[in-house]
Amino acid sequence: MTGDNPNARYREAVAIENRALDARLANIRRRVDAGEYTTRQAADERVRCLTEHLAELQRLRARHLGSEAAPEPEQVPGIPPLPDIWTDRDPD
């Protein structure tokens, strides 16, 4: 049992979230195999699932370990920032 240990509660919550992600990705594979998704649709759905998963991991980290445990990543000198995939996207 995790009791009052925030690290153990965090690890348990992450494990639950990871299993949920695995199930979502398996569902996407099933839908591709059934011909319900094109390759592009499946890729878009995977990106959505993974983006939501990462956001949930950040929320879990802040909830269980405190907001200081999840600082914004620092920009590495000489490497441009990654584009925002939702606003910098080329239209199809």
N, CA, C and O atoms as CSV, one atom per row, in Angstrom:
chain,resi,resn,atom,element,x,y,z
A,1,MET,N,N,0.835,-1.175,0.000
A,1,MET,CA,C,0.000,0.000,0.000
A,1,MET,C,C,0.882,1.242,0.000
A,1,MET,O,O,1.961,1.238,0.593
A,2,THR,N,N,0.435,2.293,-0.655
A,2,THR,CA,C,1.268,3.473,-0.806
A,2,THR,C,C,1.245,4.396,0.400
A,2,THR,O,O,2.184,5.169,0.589
A,3,GLY,N,N,0.202,4.343,1.224
A,3,GLY,CA,C,0.142,5.149,2.443
A,3,GLY,C,C,0.353,6.617,2.176
A,3,GLY,O,O,-0.236,7.185,1.256
A,4,ASP,N,N,1.202,7.237,2.991
A,4,ASP,CA,C,1.459,8.674,2.885
A,4,ASP,C,C,2.707,8.987,2.072
A,4,ASP,O,O,3.191,10.118,2.117
A,5,ASN,N,N,3.233,8.041,1.343
A,5,ASN,CA,C,4.445,8.237,0.560
A,5,ASN,C,C,4.077,8.842,-0.796
A,5,ASN,O,O,3.537,8.142,-1.653
A,6,PRO,N,N,4.364,10.144,-1.005
A,6,PRO,CA,C,3.972,10.772,-2.278
A,6,PRO,C,C,4.672,10.153,-3.484
A,6,PRO,O,O,4.088,10.084,-4.566
A,7,ASN,N,N,5.915,9.703,-3.314
A,7,ASN,CA,C,6.623,9.083,-4.443
A,7,ASN,C,C,5.948,7.781,-4.858
A,7,ASN,O,O,5.805,7.504,-6.049
A,8,ALA,N,N,5.535,6.987,-3.883
A,8,ALA,CA,C,4.863,5.726,-4.193
A,8,ALA,C,C,3.499,5.987,-4.825
A,8,ALA,O,O,3.118,5.292,-5.767
A,9,ARG,N,N,2.760,6.973,-4.325
A,9,ARG,CA,C,1.458,7.314,-4.923
A,9,ARG,C,C,1.646,7.787,-6.361
A,9,ARG,O,O,0.865,7.439,-7.247
A,10,TYR,N,N,2.692,8.586,-6.584
A,10,TYR,CA,C,2.984,9.068,-7.931
A,10,TYR,C,C,3.301,7.902,-8.864
A,10,TYR,O,O,2.751,7.822,-9.962
A,11,ARG,N,N,4.181,6.999,-8.438
A,11,ARG,CA,C,4.536,5.841,-9.280
A,11,ARG,C,C,3.311,4.979,-9.584
A,11,ARG,O,O,3.158,4.485,-10.701
A,12,GLU,N,N,2.446,4.801,-8.596
A,12,GLU,CA,C,1.229,4.023,-8.811
A,12,GLU,C,C,0.309,4.718,-9.822
A,12,GLU,O,O,-0.245,4.067,-10.707
A,13,ALA,N,N,0.149,6.030,-9.691
A,13,ALA,CA,C,-0.700,6.784,-10.620
A,13,ALA,C,C,-0.129,6.742,-12.037
A,13,ALA,O,O,-0.879,6.631,-13.007
A,14,VAL,N,N,1.193,6.831,-12.157
A,14,VAL,CA,C,1.836,6.758,-13.477
A,14,VAL,C,C,1.631,5.376,-14.089
A,14,VAL,O,O,1.368,5.261,-15.286
A,15,ALA,N,N,1.747,4.341,-13.289
A,15,ALA,CA,C,1.533,2.978,-13.797
A,15,ALA,C,C,0.108,2.816,-14.320
A,15,ALA,O,O,-0.105,2.200,-15.364
A,16,ILE,N,N,-0.863,3.364,-13.602
A,16,ILE,CA,C,-2.259,3.305,-14.061
A,16,ILE,C,C,-2.413,4.065,-15.369
A,16,ILE,O,O,-3.061,3.575,-16.294
A,17,GLU,N,N,-1.830,5.249,-15.462
A,17,GLU,CA,C,-1.909,6.051,-16.688
A,17,GLU,C,C,-1.208,5.339,-17.844
A,17,GLU,O,O,-1.690,5.390,-18.975
A,18,ASN,N,N,-0.089,4.682,-17.582
A,18,ASN,CA,C,0.614,3.948,-18.635
A,18,ASN,C,C,-0.239,2.795,-19.167
A,18,ASN,O,O,-0.271,2.552,-20.373
A,19,ARG,N,N,-0.924,2.089,-18.275
A,19,ARG,CA,C,-1.814,1.005,-18.725
A,19,ARG,C,C,-2.964,1.558,-19.564
A,19,ARG,O,O,-3.372,0.936,-20.545
A,20,ALA,N,N,-3.484,2.717,-19.185
A,20,ALA,CA,C,-4.559,3.341,-19.975
A,20,ALA,C,C,-4.044,3.718,-21.369
A,20,ALA,O,O,-4.744,3.531,-22.364
A,21,LEU,N,N,-2.823,4.248,-21.435
A,21,LEU,CA,C,-2.236,4.582,-22.736
A,21,LEU,C,C,-2.057,3.324,-23.577
A,21,LEU,O,O,-2.386,3.324,-24.763
A,22,ASP,N,N,-1.547,2.262,-22.987
A,22,ASP,CA,C,-1.381,1.001,-23.715
A,22,ASP,C,C,-2.706,0.535,-24.312
A,22,ASP,O,O,-2.748,0.073,-25.452
A,23,ALA,N,N,-3.784,0.656,-23.543
A,23,ALA,CA,C,-5.098,0.241,-24.023
A,23,ALA,C,C,-5.557,1.128,-25.178
A,23,ALA,O,O,-6.125,0.633,-26.152
A,24,ARG,N,N,-5.317,2.422,-25.076
A,24,ARG,CA,C,-5.714,3.343,-26.151
A,24,ARG,C,C,-4.941,3.050,-27.433
A,24,ARG,O,O,-5.513,3.060,-28.523
A,25,LEU,N,N,-3.637,2.788,-27.302
A,25,LEU,CA,C,-2.832,2.483,-28.487
A,25,LEU,C,C,-3.233,1.141,-29.092
A,25,LEU,O,O,-3.237,0.991,-30.314
A,26,ALA,N,N,-3.567,0.171,-28.257
A,26,ALA,CA,C,-4.038,-1.122,-28.764
A,26,ALA,C,C,-5.350,-0.949,-29.525
A,26,ALA,O,O,-5.572,-1.610,-30.539
A,27,ASN,N,N,-6.207,-0.075,-29.047
A,27,ASN,CA,C,-7.470,0.188,-29.729
A,27,ASN,C,C,-7.230,0.820,-31.102
A,27,ASN,O,O,-7.924,0.504,-32.068
A,28,ILE,N,N,-6.247,1.711,-31.178
A,28,ILE,CA,C,-5.905,2.304,-32.476
A,28,ILE,C,C,-5.411,1.221,-33.427
A,28,ILE,O,O,-5.817,1.188,-34.589
A,29,ARG,N,N,-4.538,0.332,-32.947
A,29,ARG,CA,C,-4.049,-0.763,-33.801
A,29,ARG,C,C,-5.200,-1.649,-34.273
A,29,ARG,O,O,-5.235,-2.067,-35.430
A,30,ARG,N,N,-6.138,-1.932,-33.372
A,30,ARG,CA,C,-7.291,-2.744,-33.726
A,30,ARG,C,C,-8.110,-2.059,-34.817
A,30,ARG,O,O,-8.562,-2.709,-35.760
A,31,ARG,N,N,-8.298,-0.764,-34.690
A,31,ARG,CA,C,-9.092,-0.024,-35.680
A,31,ARG,C,C,-8.380,0.045,-37.035
A,31,ARG,O,O,-9.032,0.021,-38.079
A,32,VAL,N,N,-7.054,0.131,-37.022
A,32,VAL,CA,C,-6.295,0.096,-38.277
A,32,VAL,C,C,-6.455,-1.272,-38.922
A,32,VAL,O,O,-6.723,-1.370,-40.120
A,33,ASP,N,N,-6.294,-2.320,-38.138
A,33,ASP,CA,C,-6.427,-3.685,-38.658
A,33,ASP,C,C,-7.825,-3.944,-39.216
A,33,ASP,O,O,-7.985,-4.717,-40.161
A,34,ALA,N,N,-8.835,-3.298,-38.631
A,34,ALA,CA,C,-10.213,-3.474,-39.092
A,34,ALA,C,C,-10.541,-2.567,-40.274
A,34,ALA,O,O,-11.649,-2.619,-40.809
A,35,GLY,N,N,-9.584,-1.738,-40.682
A,35,GLY,CA,C,-9.817,-0.842,-41.808
A,35,GLY,C,C,-10.632,0.392,-41.449
A,35,GLY,O,O,-11.136,1.079,-42.338
A,36,GLU,N,N,-10.766,0.680,-40.168
A,36,GLU,CA,C,-11.551,1.832,-39.729
A,36,GLU,C,C,-10.742,3.127,-39.746
A,36,GLU,O,O,-11.323,4.211,-39.801
A,37,TYR,N,N,-9.416,3.035,-39.700
A,37,TYR,CA,C,-8.531,4.198,-39.734
A,37,TYR,C,C,-7.579,4.067,-40.899
A,37,TYR,O,O,-7.089,2.977,-41.197
A,38,THR,N,N,-7.318,5.184,-41.558
A,38,THR,CA,C,-6.222,5.228,-42.517
A,38,THR,C,C,-4.926,5.372,-41.712
A,38,THR,O,O,-4.954,5.612,-40.504
A,39,THR,N,N,-3.802,5.224,-42.397
A,39,THR,CA,C,-2.519,5.402,-41.730
A,39,THR,C,C,-2.427,6.798,-41.124
A,39,THR,O,O,-1.961,6.958,-39.996
A,40,ARG,N,N,-2.866,7.797,-41.863
A,40,ARG,CA,C,-2.819,9.188,-41.377
A,40,ARG,C,C,-3.730,9.372,-40.166
A,40,ARG,O,O,-3.334,10.007,-39.188
A,41,GLN,N,N,-4.932,8.831,-40.218
A,41,GLN,CA,C,-5.853,8.962,-39.088
A,41,GLN,C,C,-5.269,8.295,-37.840
A,41,GLN,O,O,-5.370,8.826,-36.734
A,42,ALA,N,N,-4.669,7.147,-38.032
A,42,ALA,CA,C,-4.062,6.438,-36.899
A,42,ALA,C,C,-2.906,7.247,-36.320
A,42,ALA,O,O,-2.762,7.345,-35.101
A,43,ALA,N,N,-2.090,7.822,-37.185
A,43,ALA,CA,C,-0.970,8.634,-36.705
A,43,ALA,C,C,-1.474,9.854,-35.930
A,43,ALA,O,O,-0.949,10.178,-34.865
A,44,ASP,N,N,-2.485,10.521,-36.465
A,44,ASP,CA,C,-3.058,11.677,-35.778
A,44,ASP,C,C,-3.628,11.279,-34.418
A,44,ASP,O,O,-3.466,12.002,-33.436
A,45,GLU,N,N,-4.285,10.143,-34.367
A,45,GLU,CA,C,-4.867,9.673,-33.108
A,45,GLU,C,C,-3.772,9.305,-32.112
A,45,GLU,O,O,-3.908,9.567,-30.917
A,46,ARG,N,N,-2.688,8.701,-32.595
A,46,ARG,CA,C,-1.572,8.376,-31.702
A,46,ARG,C,C,-0.957,9.650,-31.128
A,46,ARG,O,O,-0.664,9.719,-29.934
A,47,VAL,N,N,-0.764,10.653,-31.976
A,47,VAL,CA,C,-0.213,11.934,-31.503
A,47,VAL,C,C,-1.125,12.520,-30.436
A,47,VAL,O,O,-0.644,12.995,-29.407
A,48,ARG,N,N,-2.435,12.493,-30.666
A,48,ARG,CA,C,-3.380,13.022,-29.689
A,48,ARG,C,C,-3.283,12.261,-28.369
A,48,ARG,O,O,-3.237,12.868,-27.299
A,49,CYS,N,N,-3.253,10.941,-28.446
A,49,CYS,CA,C,-3.166,10.106,-27.239
A,49,CYS,C,C,-1.870,10.368,-26.476
A,49,CYS,O,O,-1.883,10.513,-25.254
A,50,LEU,N,N,-0.765,10.426,-27.192
A,50,LEU,CA,C,0.524,10.635,-26.536
A,50,LEU,C,C,0.630,12.036,-25.937
A,50,LEU,O,O,1.197,12.206,-24.857
A,51,THR,N,N,0.094,13.029,-26.625
A,51,THR,CA,C,0.094,14.397,-26.105
A,51,THR,C,C,-0.724,14.471,-24.826
A,51,THR,O,O,-0.291,15.066,-23.840
A,52,GLU,N,N,-1.914,13.863,-24.842
A,52,GLU,CA,C,-2.746,13.833,-23.641
A,52,GLU,C,C,-2.056,13.067,-22.514
A,52,GLU,O,O,-2.137,13.462,-21.351
A,53,HIS,N,N,-1.383,11.981,-22.856
A,53,HIS,CA,C,-0.671,11.177,-21.862
A,53,HIS,C,C,0.424,12.008,-21.187
A,53,HIS,O,O,0.543,12.001,-19.962
A,54,LEU,N,N,1.214,12.714,-21.979
A,54,LEU,CA,C,2.280,13.528,-21.406
A,54,LEU,C,C,1.720,14.636,-20.518
A,54,LEU,O,O,2.279,14.926,-19.460
A,55,ALA,N,N,0.615,15.259,-20.945
A,55,ALA,CA,C,-0.009,16.289,-20.118
A,55,ALA,C,C,-0.506,15.704,-18.797
A,55,ALA,O,O,-0.374,16.334,-17.748
A,56,GLU,N,N,-1.073,14.508,-18.848
A,56,GLU,CA,C,-1.546,13.864,-17.619
A,56,GLU,C,C,-0.375,13.520,-16.704
A,56,GLU,O,O,-0.488,13.655,-15.486
A,57,LEU,N,N,0.745,13.080,-17.271
A,57,LEU,CA,C,1.920,12.791,-16.451
A,57,LEU,C,C,2.413,14.055,-15.753
A,57,LEU,O,O,2.835,13.997,-14.598
A,58,GLN,N,N,2.365,15.186,-16.436
A,58,GLN,CA,C,2.753,16.450,-15.806
A,58,GLN,C,C,1.798,16.812,-14.666
A,58,GLN,O,O,2.238,17.264,-13.609
A,59,ARG,N,N,0.491,16.615,-14.878
A,59,ARG,CA,C,-0.489,16.895,-13.819
A,59,ARG,C,C,-0.247,15.970,-12.618
A,59,ARG,O,O,-0.295,16.408,-11.468
A,60,LEU,N,N,0.012,14.698,-12.897
A,60,LEU,CA,C,0.266,13.758,-11.807
A,60,LEU,C,C,1.514,14.151,-11.024
A,60,LEU,O,O,1.525,14.090,-9.795
A,61,ARG,N,N,2.559,14.552,-11.734
A,61,ARG,CA,C,3.794,14.956,-11.075
A,61,ARG,C,C,3.538,16.159,-10.168
A,61,ARG,O,O,3.994,16.185,-9.025
A,62,ALA,N,N,2.811,17.149,-10.673
A,62,ALA,CA,C,2.512,18.330,-9.869
A,62,ALA,C,C,1.636,17.967,-8.675
A,62,ALA,O,O,1.864,18.459,-7.570
A,63,ARG,N,N,0.627,17.104,-8.886
A,63,ARG,CA,C,-0.297,16.736,-7.813
A,63,ARG,C,C,0.405,15.959,-6.707
A,63,ARG,O,O,0.186,16.226,-5.525
A,64,HIS,N,N,1.245,15.003,-7.081
A,64,HIS,CA,C,1.840,14.115,-6.084
A,64,HIS,C,C,3.183,14.581,-5.556
A,64,HIS,O,O,3.539,14.295,-4.413
A,65,LEU,N,N,3.931,15.300,-6.384
A,65,LEU,CA,C,5.287,15.682,-5.984
A,65,LEU,C,C,5.452,17.187,-5.817
A,65,LEU,O,O,6.511,17.648,-5.391
A,66,GLY,N,N,4.427,17.954,-6.145
A,66,GLY,CA,C,4.484,19.408,-6.033
A,66,GLY,C,C,4.800,20.064,-7.351
A,66,GLY,O,O,5.427,19.466,-8.225
A,67,SER,N,N,4.362,21.302,-7.489
A,67,SER,CA,C,4.520,22.004,-8.765
A,67,SER,C,C,5.986,22.250,-9.115
A,67,SER,O,O,6.326,22.366,-10.293
A,68,GLU,N,N,6.847,22.330,-8.123
A,68,GLU,CA,C,8.271,22.552,-8.398
A,68,GLU,C,C,8.942,21.312,-8.984
A,68,GLU,O,O,10.053,21.405,-9.507
A,69,ALA,N,N,8.289,20.155,-8.907
A,69,ALA,CA,C,8.863,18.923,-9.440
A,69,ALA,C,C,8.756,18.844,-10.953
A,69,ALA,O,O,9.377,17.983,-11.575
A,70,ALA,N,N,7.976,19.736,-11.548
A,70,ALA,CA,C,7.762,19.685,-12.996
A,70,ALA,C,C,8.044,21.042,-13.637
A,70,ALA,O,O,7.134,21.652,-14.200
A,71,PRO,N,N,9.293,21.531,-13.564
A,71,PRO,CA,C,9.590,22.825,-14.175
A,71,PRO,C,C,9.539,22.736,-15.693
A,71,PRO,O,O,9.654,21.655,-16.271
A,72,GLU,N,N,9.368,23.879,-16.318
A,72,GLU,CA,C,9.412,23.932,-17.771
A,72,GLU,C,C,10.822,23.563,-18.230
A,72,GLU,O,O,11.801,23.967,-17.602
A,73,PRO,N,N,10.932,22.801,-19.318
A,73,PRO,CA,C,12.276,22.444,-19.797
A,73,PRO,C,C,13.010,23.688,-20.282
A,73,PRO,O,O,12.407,24.592,-20.860
A,74,GLU,N,N,14.299,23.721,-20.043
A,74,GLU,CA,C,15.108,24.846,-20.492
A,74,GLU,C,C,15.471,24.652,-21.953
A,74,GLU,O,O,15.659,23.528,-22.418
A,75,GLN,N,N,15.566,25.757,-22.666
A,75,GLN,CA,C,15.980,25.712,-24.059
A,75,GLN,C,C,17.479,25.447,-24.116
A,75,GLN,O,O,18.258,26.104,-23.425
A,76,VAL,N,N,17.877,24.490,-24.934
A,76,VAL,CA,C,19.291,24.175,-25.104
A,76,VAL,C,C,19.875,25.175,-26.098
A,76,VAL,O,O,19.362,25.309,-27.209
A,77,PRO,N,N,20.946,25.881,-25.712
A,77,PRO,CA,C,21.548,26.857,-26.627
A,77,PRO,C,C,21.946,26.207,-27.949
A,77,PRO,O,O,22.518,25.117,-27.974
A,78,GLY,N,N,21.638,26.889,-29.035
A,78,GLY,CA,C,22.012,26.413,-30.360
A,78,GLY,C,C,21.024,25.454,-30.992
A,78,GLY,O,O,21.173,25.106,-32.164
A,79,ILE,N,N,20.019,25.017,-30.251
A,79,ILE,CA,C,19.004,24.111,-30.802
A,79,ILE,C,C,17.668,24.849,-30.791
A,79,ILE,O,O,17.199,25.259,-29.730
A,80,PRO,N,N,17.056,25.020,-31.954
A,80,PRO,CA,C,15.796,25.760,-31.991
A,80,PRO,C,C,14.696,25.008,-31.252
A,80,PRO,O,O,14.726,23.780,-31.180
A,81,PRO,N,N,13.722,25.735,-30.700
A,81,PRO,CA,C,12.629,25.062,-30.003
A,81,PRO,C,C,11.794,24.247,-30.972
A,81,PRO,O,O,11.717,24.556,-32.161
A,82,LEU,N,N,11.175,23.209,-30.452
A,82,LEU,CA,C,10.276,22.404,-31.276
A,82,LEU,C,C,9.048,23.220,-31.632
A,82,LEU,O,O,8.601,24.034,-30.824
A,83,PRO,N,N,8.488,23.026,-32.822
A,83,PRO,CA,C,7.279,23.763,-33.188
A,83,PRO,C,C,6.083,23.272,-32.383
A,83,PRO,O,O,6.045,22.122,-31.946
A,84,ASP,N,N,5.128,24.139,-32.196
A,84,ASP,CA,C,3.873,23.754,-31.567
A,84,ASP,C,C,3.080,23.013,-32.636
A,84,ASP,O,O,2.672,23.613,-33.630
A,85,ILE,N,N,2.858,21.719,-32.441
A,85,ILE,CA,C,2.251,20.898,-33.496
A,85,ILE,C,C,0.821,21.297,-33.796
A,85,ILE,O,O,0.291,20.930,-34.845
A,86,TRP,N,N,0.182,22.038,-32.905
A,86,TRP,CA,C,-1.223,22.407,-33.139
A,86,TRP,C,C,-1.339,23.724,-33.876
A,86,TRP,O,O,-2.327,23.933,-34.582
A,87,THR,N,N,-0.362,24.635,-33.744
A,87,THR,CA,C,-0.472,25.931,-34.397
A,87,THR,C,C,0.471,26.094,-35.572
A,87,THR,O,O,0.196,26.882,-36.476
A,88,ASP,N,N,1.589,25.359,-35.579
A,88,ASP,CA,C,2.572,25.485,-36.656
A,88,ASP,C,C,2.369,24.437,-37.745
A,88,ASP,O,O,3.259,24.207,-38.564
A,89,ARG,N,N,1.235,23.822,-37.753
A,89,ARG,CA,C,0.974,22.694,-38.658
A,89,ARG,C,C,0.596,23.176,-40.046
A,89,ARG,O,O,-0.207,24.096,-40.202
A,90,ASP,N,N,1.188,22.539,-41.061
A,90,ASP,CA,C,0.816,22.843,-42.437
A,90,ASP,C,C,-0.543,22.249,-42.734
A,90,ASP,O,O,-0.826,21.126,-42.316
A,91,PRO,N,N,-1.400,22.981,-43.454
A,91,PRO,CA,C,-2.694,22.377,-43.800
A,91,PRO,C,C,-2.523,21.208,-44.741
A,91,PRO,O,O,-1.580,21.170,-45.532
A,92,ASP,N,N,-3.419,20.267,-44.660
A,92,ASP,CA,C,-3.366,19.073,-45.516
A,92,ASP,C,C,-3.676,19.413,-46.954
A,92,ASP,O,O,-3.676,18.530,-47.811
